[in-house]
Amino acid sequence: MRFSDRVGRISESATMAVTAEAARLRRAGVDVVALGAGEPDFPTPENIKQAAVRAIESNFTRYTAAGGIPELREAIVAWHARELGTDYGPSECIATVGGKHAIFNFLAAVVDRGAEVILPVPYWVTFYDVINYYGGTPVKVRTQESNAFSLTADDIEGAITDRTRVVIVNSPNNPSGAVVERGEYERILRLTSGKGVTLLSDECYSHFTYSSDPFSIAASEGAKQNVAVAGSLSKTFAMTGWRLGYLLGPADLISNANKLQSHATSNPNSIAQKAALEALEGNMDAVYAMLEQYRARREYVVAALNDIPGVTCPQPNGAFYAYPNISSTFGRGGIHSGMDFAKRLLGEAHVALVPGEAFGTTEHVRLSYAASMQDLEEGVRRIRAFIDGLT
């Protein structure tokens, strides 16, 4: 069979590959500490699950509008306004099959072949592949580890050309946990707006911040015509498997995304839509409880990693990831990259991390602390022992 050029431009998700290999080892009876997947270890809150049960019992199992039921789109914009201060209407919102789908829809609608998309490094792995899939040109802009990987307007200003269509900002960031502070984010918005460049704000981890309150750049004055927001219920409400996200933006963008979605997937899962409605209209108590657990885990993990000789790890201000620099191990035991380190760590110490190559760097690995404290303590113990044993 002959395959298209565009599918050849993308690779398998590295995070999914690590998860699959860890699962394979576990099936073989290996005691694996899995710290690779970016997935909450908490169950979906009970009220959300019961809303899904009620939907099934009432036979809410047929097609819906492609962009989601009207009450869900109304709930999304109302929640976003309440929590993040924006002012979208239902015509400026589409419900999608997870946050990835929102990003696919957005880039399909705005990126032509050869268009440049500025992508800060480290970046979430899917961004790079989707830009390539649509024939765009990823323009990598390296953030500074000394600044805890937090993006600045100065980082991207020199990379903008007359072919730049989009700047992607993921804050809080996967994989680094970096948060762009409000004032700096507004500088980025002024820069992109002045250049006629669209800003895509990925807010998947919006409510997991440790040193500042959640905010959306889309709430800033004059932002709505120059900003698109990709969001997801997956992390905020521990609903990764439900696959429910959303895209917010100008009505013409949403109209085009809806047109595409009507052919690609039809509607998001009807049961998941009812569960999402309950999540958005209910209280946020479970979210705040998860945040406090993540905060405690972050304090332990970052301190413990920095206590390992030769390992340095900036303090993440959001999400639930640490992104330690392990380059001091290069040249020892045949390790020359984050990929080498992660493969040997999984094979020999049975700890699953994601190599930095998935995110555009070679000297890091990503550790997810969306895991029990017991697993985190054991995982760090094994990482230390593994590094100590390298010759």
KOLLUMDO-947689 format. One record per residue (C-alpha): residue in one letter; chain; x, y negated, z. Coordinates in steps of 0.5 Angstrom, whole numbers. Layout:
% KOLLUMDO-947689
(rec "A"; "A"; (X; Y; Z));
...
//
This chain:
% KOLLUMDO-947689
(rec "M"; "A"; (0; 0; 0));
(rec "R"; "A"; (2; -7; -2));
(rec "F"; "A"; (2; -12; 4));
(rec "S"; "A"; (1; -20; 3));
(rec "D"; "A"; (7; -24; 5));
(rec "R"; "A"; (3; -28; 10));
(rec "V"; "A"; (3; -22; 15));
(rec "G"; "A"; (10; -21; 14));
(rec "R"; "A"; (12; -27; 17));
(rec "I"; "A"; (9; -25; 23));
(rec "S"; "A"; (12; -20; 29));
(rec "E"; "A"; (8; -16; 34));
(rec "S"; "A"; (7; -20; 41));
(rec "A"; "A"; (13; -19; 45));
(rec "T"; "A"; (9; -19; 51));
(rec "M"; "A"; (4; -14; 49));
(rec "A"; "A"; (10; -10; 47));
(rec "V"; "A"; (13; -10; 54));
(rec "T"; "A"; (7; -8; 57));
(rec "A"; "A"; (6; -2; 52));
(rec "E"; "A"; (13; 0; 54));
(rec "A"; "A"; (12; -1; 61));
(rec "A"; "A"; (5; 3; 60));
(rec "R"; "A"; (9; 9; 57));
(rec "L"; "A"; (14; 10; 62));
(rec "R"; "A"; (8; 10; 67));
(rec "R"; "A"; (5; 15; 64));
(rec "A"; "A"; (11; 19; 64));
(rec "G"; "A"; (11; 19; 71));
(rec "V"; "A"; (16; 13; 72));
(rec "D"; "A"; (15; 8; 78));
(rec "V"; "A"; (15; 1; 74));
(rec "V"; "A"; (15; -6; 77));
(rec "A"; "A"; (11; -9; 71));
(rec "L"; "A"; (12; -17; 72));
(rec "G"; "A"; (12; -18; 64));
(rec "A"; "A"; (5; -19; 62));
(rec "G"; "A"; (1; -26; 63));
(rec "E"; "A"; (-5; -23; 66));
(rec "P"; "A"; (-8; -25; 73));
(rec "D"; "A"; (-8; -19; 78));
(rec "F"; "A"; (-14; -21; 81));
(rec "P"; "A"; (-21; -18; 79));
(rec "T"; "A"; (-26; -23; 75));
(rec "P"; "A"; (-31; -26; 81));
(rec "E"; "A"; (-37; -22; 83));
(rec "N"; "A"; (-42; -27; 81));
(rec "I"; "A"; (-39; -27; 74));
(rec "K"; "A"; (-39; -20; 73));
(rec "Q"; "A"; (-46; -20; 76));
(rec "A"; "A"; (-48; -25; 70));
(rec "A"; "A"; (-46; -20; 65));
(rec "V"; "A"; (-50; -15; 68));
(rec "R"; "A"; (-56; -19; 68));
(rec "A"; "A"; (-55; -20; 61));
(rec "I"; "A"; (-54; -13; 59));
(rec "E"; "A"; (-60; -11; 63));
(rec "S"; "A"; (-64; -17; 59));
(rec "N"; "A"; (-62; -14; 52));
(rec "F"; "A"; (-58; -20; 51));
(rec "T"; "A"; (-54; -16; 46));
(rec "R"; "A"; (-56; -19; 39));
(rec "Y"; "A"; (-52; -24; 34));
(rec "T"; "A"; (-52; -31; 37));
(rec "A"; "A"; (-50; -38; 33));
(rec "A"; "A"; (-43; -37; 31));
(rec "G"; "A"; (-40; -42; 35));
(rec "G"; "A"; (-43; -40; 42));
(rec "I"; "A"; (-50; -41; 45));
(rec "P"; "A"; (-52; -48; 46));
(rec "E"; "A"; (-52; -48; 53));
(rec "L"; "A"; (-45; -45; 53));
(rec "R"; "A"; (-42; -50; 49));
(rec "E"; "A"; (-46; -55; 54));
(rec "A"; "A"; (-43; -52; 60));
(rec "I"; "A"; (-36; -52; 57));
(rec "V"; "A"; (-36; -60; 55));
(rec "A"; "A"; (-40; -61; 62));
(rec "W"; "A"; (-34; -57; 66));
(rec "H"; "A"; (-29; -60; 62));
(rec "A"; "A"; (-32; -67; 64));
(rec "R"; "A"; (-33; -65; 71));
(rec "E"; "A"; (-26; -62; 72));
(rec "L"; "A"; (-21; -66; 67));
(rec "G"; "A"; (-25; -73; 66));
(rec "T"; "A"; (-26; -72; 58));
(rec "D"; "A"; (-33; -74; 54));
(rec "Y"; "A"; (-34; -69; 49));
(rec "G"; "A"; (-41; -67; 46));
(rec "P"; "A"; (-43; -60; 44));
(rec "S"; "A"; (-42; -62; 37));
(rec "E"; "A"; (-35; -63; 39));
(rec "C"; "A"; (-34; -56; 42));
(rec "I"; "A"; (-34; -49; 39));
(rec "A"; "A"; (-33; -42; 44));
(rec "T"; "A"; (-28; -37; 41));
(rec "V"; "A"; (-26; -30; 42));
(rec "G"; "A"; (-21; -32; 47));
(rec "G"; "A"; (-16; -38; 47));
(rec "K"; "A"; (-12; -35; 42));
(rec "H"; "A"; (-17; -35; 37));
(rec "A"; "A"; (-18; -43; 38));
(rec "I"; "A"; (-11; -44; 36));
(rec "F"; "A"; (-12; -40; 30));
(rec "N"; "A"; (-18; -44; 28));
(rec "F"; "A"; (-15; -50; 29));
(rec "L"; "A"; (-8; -49; 25));
(rec "A"; "A"; (-12; -46; 20));
(rec "A"; "A"; (-16; -52; 19));
(rec "V"; "A"; (-11; -57; 19));
(rec "V"; "A"; (-4; -54; 17));
(rec "D"; "A"; (-3; -53; 9));
(rec "R"; "A"; (3; -49; 6));
(rec "G"; "A"; (10; -53; 8));
(rec "A"; "A"; (6; -58; 13));
(rec "E"; "A"; (11; -59; 19));
(rec "V"; "A"; (9; -57; 26));
(rec "I"; "A"; (13; -59; 32));
(rec "L"; "A"; (14; -54; 37));
(rec "P"; "A"; (17; -55; 44));
(rec "V"; "A"; (22; -50; 46));
(rec "P"; "A"; (21; -45; 50));
(rec "Y"; "A"; (14; -44; 47));
(rec "W"; "A"; (9; -39; 48));
(rec "V"; "A"; (10; -33; 43));
(rec "T"; "A"; (4; -34; 39));
(rec "F"; "A"; (5; -41; 37));
(rec "Y"; "A"; (11; -39; 32));
(rec "D"; "A"; (8; -33; 29));
(rec "V"; "A"; (1; -37; 27));
(rec "I"; "A"; (5; -43; 24));
(rec "N"; "A"; (8; -38; 20));
(rec "Y"; "A"; (2; -34; 18));
(rec "Y"; "A"; (-1; -40; 15));
(rec "G"; "A"; (5; -42; 11));
(rec "G"; "A"; (7; -48; 16));
(rec "T"; "A"; (14; -50; 18));
(rec "P"; "A"; (15; -49; 25));
(rec "V"; "A"; (20; -55; 28));
(rec "K"; "A"; (23; -53; 34));
(rec "V"; "A"; (25; -58; 39));
(rec "R"; "A"; (29; -56; 45));
(rec "T"; "A"; (27; -58; 52));
(rec "Q"; "A"; (32; -59; 58));
(rec "E"; "A"; (33; -54; 63));
(rec "S"; "A"; (36; -59; 67));
(rec "N"; "A"; (29; -63; 67));
(rec "A"; "A"; (25; -56; 69));
(rec "F"; "A"; (24; -55; 61));
(rec "S"; "A"; (19; -61; 62));
(rec "L"; "A"; (17; -64; 55));
(rec "T"; "A"; (19; -72; 54));
(rec "A"; "A"; (17; -76; 48));
(rec "D"; "A"; (24; -77; 47));
(rec "D"; "A"; (25; -70; 46));
(rec "I"; "A"; (20; -70; 40));
(rec "E"; "A"; (21; -77; 37));
(rec "G"; "A"; (27; -76; 32));
(rec "A"; "A"; (23; -69; 30));
(rec "I"; "A"; (17; -73; 27));
(rec "T"; "A"; (17; -74; 19));
(rec "D"; "A"; (12; -75; 14));
(rec "R"; "A"; (11; -68; 13));
(rec "T"; "A"; (9; -67; 21));
(rec "R"; "A"; (2; -65; 22));
(rec "V"; "A"; (2; -63; 29));
(rec "V"; "A"; (5; -63; 35));
(rec "I"; "A"; (4; -57; 40));
(rec "V"; "A"; (4; -59; 48));
(rec "N"; "A"; (3; -53; 52));
(rec "S"; "A"; (2; -56; 59));
(rec "P"; "A"; (3; -52; 64));
(rec "N"; "A"; (7; -48; 60));
(rec "N"; "A"; (8; -41; 58));
(rec "P"; "A"; (14; -39; 59));
(rec "S"; "A"; (17; -44; 64));
(rec "G"; "A"; (12; -46; 68));
(rec "A"; "A"; (14; -54; 66));
(rec "V"; "A"; (8; -59; 67));
(rec "V"; "A"; (8; -65; 63));
(rec "E"; "A"; (7; -71; 68));
(rec "R"; "A"; (1; -76; 66));
(rec "G"; "A"; (5; -82; 64));
(rec "E"; "A"; (10; -78; 60));
(rec "Y"; "A"; (4; -74; 56));
(rec "E"; "A"; (1; -81; 55));
(rec "R"; "A"; (8; -83; 52));
(rec "I"; "A"; (7; -77; 47));
(rec "L"; "A"; (0; -79; 46));
(rec "R"; "A"; (2; -86; 44));
(rec "L"; "A"; (8; -83; 39));
(rec "T"; "A"; (4; -78; 36));
(rec "S"; "A"; (-2; -83; 35));
(rec "G"; "A"; (2; -88; 32));
(rec "K"; "A"; (5; -83; 27));
(rec "G"; "A"; (-2; -80; 25));
(rec "V"; "A"; (0; -74; 28));
(rec "T"; "A"; (-5; -69; 31));
(rec "L"; "A"; (-3; -67; 38));
(rec "L"; "A"; (-6; -60; 40));
(rec "S"; "A"; (-6; -59; 48));
(rec "D"; "A"; (-6; -52; 50));
(rec "E"; "A"; (-10; -52; 57));
(rec "C"; "A"; (-10; -45; 58));
(rec "Y"; "A"; (-7; -46; 65));
(rec "S"; "A"; (-10; -53; 67));
(rec "H"; "A"; (-12; -51; 74));
(rec "F"; "A"; (-6; -48; 76));
(rec "T"; "A"; (-1; -54; 78));
(rec "Y"; "A"; (3; -54; 84));
(rec "S"; "A"; (5; -62; 85));
(rec "S"; "A"; (0; -65; 81));
(rec "D"; "A"; (-8; -65; 80));
(rec "P"; "A"; (-10; -62; 74));
(rec "F"; "A"; (-11; -67; 68));
(rec "S"; "A"; (-13; -67; 60));
(rec "I"; "A"; (-9; -72; 56));
(rec "A"; "A"; (-16; -72; 52));
(rec "A"; "A"; (-19; -76; 57));
(rec "S"; "A"; (-14; -82; 56));
(rec "E"; "A"; (-16; -88; 52));
(rec "G"; "A"; (-17; -87; 45));
(rec "A"; "A"; (-15; -80; 45));
(rec "K"; "A"; (-21; -76; 42));
(rec "Q"; "A"; (-20; -77; 35));
(rec "N"; "A"; (-12; -75; 35));
(rec "V"; "A"; (-13; -69; 40));
(rec "A"; "A"; (-15; -62; 40));
(rec "V"; "A"; (-16; -58; 46));
(rec "A"; "A"; (-15; -51; 46));
(rec "G"; "A"; (-18; -48; 53));
(rec "S"; "A"; (-19; -41; 55));
(rec "L"; "A"; (-23; -38; 61));
(rec "S"; "A"; (-18; -32; 61));
(rec "K"; "A"; (-13; -35; 66));
(rec "T"; "A"; (-17; -40; 70));
(rec "F"; "A"; (-23; -35; 72));
(rec "A"; "A"; (-19; -28; 71));
(rec "M"; "A"; (-23; -26; 65));
(rec "T"; "A"; (-17; -24; 60));
(rec "G"; "A"; (-21; -18; 58));
(rec "W"; "A"; (-27; -22; 57));
(rec "R"; "A"; (-24; -26; 51));
(rec "L"; "A"; (-28; -32; 51));
(rec "G"; "A"; (-24; -39; 50));
(rec "Y"; "A"; (-26; -46; 47));
(rec "L"; "A"; (-24; -51; 42));
(rec "L"; "A"; (-25; -58; 43));
(rec "G"; "A"; (-24; -64; 38));
(rec "P"; "A"; (-27; -69; 33));
(rec "A"; "A"; (-34; -66; 30));
(rec "D"; "A"; (-31; -65; 23));
(rec "L"; "A"; (-25; -61; 26));
(rec "I"; "A"; (-30; -57; 30));
(rec "S"; "A"; (-35; -56; 24));
(rec "N"; "A"; (-29; -53; 20));
(rec "A"; "A"; (-27; -49; 25));
(rec "N"; "A"; (-34; -46; 26));
(rec "K"; "A"; (-34; -45; 18));
(rec "L"; "A"; (-28; -41; 19));
(rec "Q"; "A"; (-31; -37; 25));
(rec "S"; "A"; (-37; -35; 22));
(rec "H"; "A"; (-33; -31; 17));
(rec "A"; "A"; (-28; -29; 21));
(rec "T"; "A"; (-31; -26; 27));
(rec "S"; "A"; (-39; -29; 27));
(rec "N"; "A"; (-40; -30; 35));
(rec "P"; "A"; (-36; -29; 41));
(rec "N"; "A"; (-39; -23; 45));
(rec "S"; "A"; (-46; -25; 47));
(rec "I"; "A"; (-45; -21; 54));
(rec "A"; "A"; (-38; -25; 55));
(rec "Q"; "A"; (-42; -32; 53));
(rec "K"; "A"; (-47; -31; 59));
(rec "A"; "A"; (-41; -29; 64));
(rec "A"; "A"; (-37; -35; 62));
(rec "L"; "A"; (-44; -39; 63));
(rec "E"; "A"; (-44; -37; 70));
(rec "A"; "A"; (-36; -38; 71));
(rec "L"; "A"; (-37; -46; 68));
(rec "E"; "A"; (-43; -47; 72));
(rec "G"; "A"; (-41; -44; 79));
(rec "N"; "A"; (-36; -46; 84));
(rec "M"; "A"; (-29; -46; 83));
(rec "D"; "A"; (-27; -43; 90));
(rec "A"; "A"; (-24; -37; 87));
(rec "V"; "A"; (-20; -41; 83));
(rec "Y"; "A"; (-17; -45; 88));
(rec "A"; "A"; (-16; -38; 92));
(rec "M"; "A"; (-12; -35; 87));
(rec "L"; "A"; (-8; -42; 86));
(rec "E"; "A"; (-6; -41; 93));
(rec "Q"; "A"; (-4; -34; 92));
(rec "Y"; "A"; (0; -36; 86));
(rec "R"; "A"; (3; -42; 90));
(rec "A"; "A"; (6; -37; 96));
(rec "R"; "A"; (9; -32; 91));
(rec "R"; "A"; (12; -38; 87));
(rec "E"; "A"; (16; -40; 93));
(rec "Y"; "A"; (18; -33; 94));
(rec "V"; "A"; (20; -31; 87));
(rec "V"; "A"; (24; -38; 85));
(rec "A"; "A"; (28; -38; 92));
(rec "A"; "A"; (29; -30; 91));
(rec "L"; "A"; (32; -31; 84));
(rec "N"; "A"; (36; -37; 86));
(rec "D"; "A"; (39; -33; 91));
(rec "I"; "A"; (42; -28; 86));
(rec "P"; "A"; (49; -29; 85));
(rec "G"; "A"; (50; -32; 78));
(rec "V"; "A"; (42; -33; 77));
(rec "T"; "A"; (39; -40; 76));
(rec "C"; "A"; (31; -41; 76));
(rec "P"; "A"; (28; -48; 75));
(rec "Q"; "A"; (22; -50; 80));
(rec "P"; "A"; (16; -49; 76));
(rec "N"; "A"; (10; -54; 77));
(rec "G"; "A"; (5; -50; 74));
(rec "A"; "A"; (2; -43; 71));
(rec "F"; "A"; (5; -37; 74));
(rec "Y"; "A"; (12; -36; 71));
(rec "A"; "A"; (19; -36; 73));
(rec "Y"; "A"; (24; -37; 67));
(rec "P"; "A"; (31; -35; 70));
(rec "N"; "A"; (37; -36; 66));
(rec "I"; "A"; (41; -30; 66));
(rec "S"; "A"; (47; -32; 62));
(rec "S"; "A"; (52; -30; 67));
(rec "T"; "A"; (51; -23; 66));
(rec "F"; "A"; (53; -24; 58));
(rec "G"; "A"; (59; -20; 57));
(rec "R"; "A"; (58; -15; 63));
(rec "G"; "A"; (56; -8; 61));
(rec "G"; "A"; (55; -9; 54));
(rec "I"; "A"; (49; -15; 55));
(rec "H"; "A"; (50; -21; 50));
(rec "S"; "A"; (43; -23; 50));
(rec "G"; "A"; (36; -24; 54));
(rec "M"; "A"; (34; -18; 50));
(rec "D"; "A"; (39; -14; 52));
(rec "F"; "A"; (38; -15; 59));
(rec "A"; "A"; (31; -14; 59));
(rec "K"; "A"; (32; -7; 55));
(rec "R"; "A"; (37; -5; 60));
(rec "L"; "A"; (33; -7; 66));
(rec "L"; "A"; (27; -4; 64));
(rec "G"; "A"; (31; 3; 62));
(rec "E"; "A"; (35; 3; 68));
(rec "A"; "A"; (32; -1; 74));
(rec "H"; "A"; (25; 0; 71));
(rec "V"; "A"; (23; -7; 72));
(rec "A"; "A"; (19; -10; 66));
(rec "L"; "A"; (20; -17; 64));
(rec "V"; "A"; (20; -21; 57));
(rec "P"; "A"; (26; -23; 54));
(rec "G"; "A"; (27; -30; 52));
(rec "E"; "A"; (28; -29; 45));
(rec "A"; "A"; (20; -28; 45));
(rec "F"; "A"; (20; -36; 47));
(rec "G"; "A"; (26; -39; 43));
(rec "T"; "A"; (32; -38; 48));
(rec "T"; "A"; (37; -33; 48));
(rec "E"; "A"; (39; -34; 56));
(rec "H"; "A"; (33; -33; 59));
(rec "V"; "A"; (28; -28; 61));
(rec "R"; "A"; (20; -29; 64));
(rec "L"; "A"; (18; -26; 70));
(rec "S"; "A"; (10; -27; 71));
(rec "Y"; "A"; (9; -27; 79));
(rec "A"; "A"; (1; -26; 77));
(rec "A"; "A"; (3; -19; 81));
(rec "S"; "A"; (3; -17; 89));
(rec "M"; "A"; (8; -19; 94));
(rec "Q"; "A"; (10; -12; 95));
(rec "D"; "A"; (11; -11; 87));
(rec "L"; "A"; (15; -18; 87));
(rec "E"; "A"; (19; -16; 93));
(rec "E"; "A"; (21; -10; 90));
(rec "G"; "A"; (22; -12; 83));
(rec "V"; "A"; (27; -18; 85));
(rec "R"; "A"; (31; -12; 89));
(rec "R"; "A"; (32; -8; 83));
(rec "I"; "A"; (34; -14; 79));
(rec "R"; "A"; (39; -16; 84));
(rec "A"; "A"; (42; -9; 85));
(rec "F"; "A"; (42; -8; 77));
(rec "I"; "A"; (46; -15; 76));
(rec "D"; "A"; (50; -13; 82));
(rec "G"; "A"; (52; -6; 78));
(rec "L"; "A"; (54; -9; 72));
(rec "T"; "A"; (61; -9; 70));
//
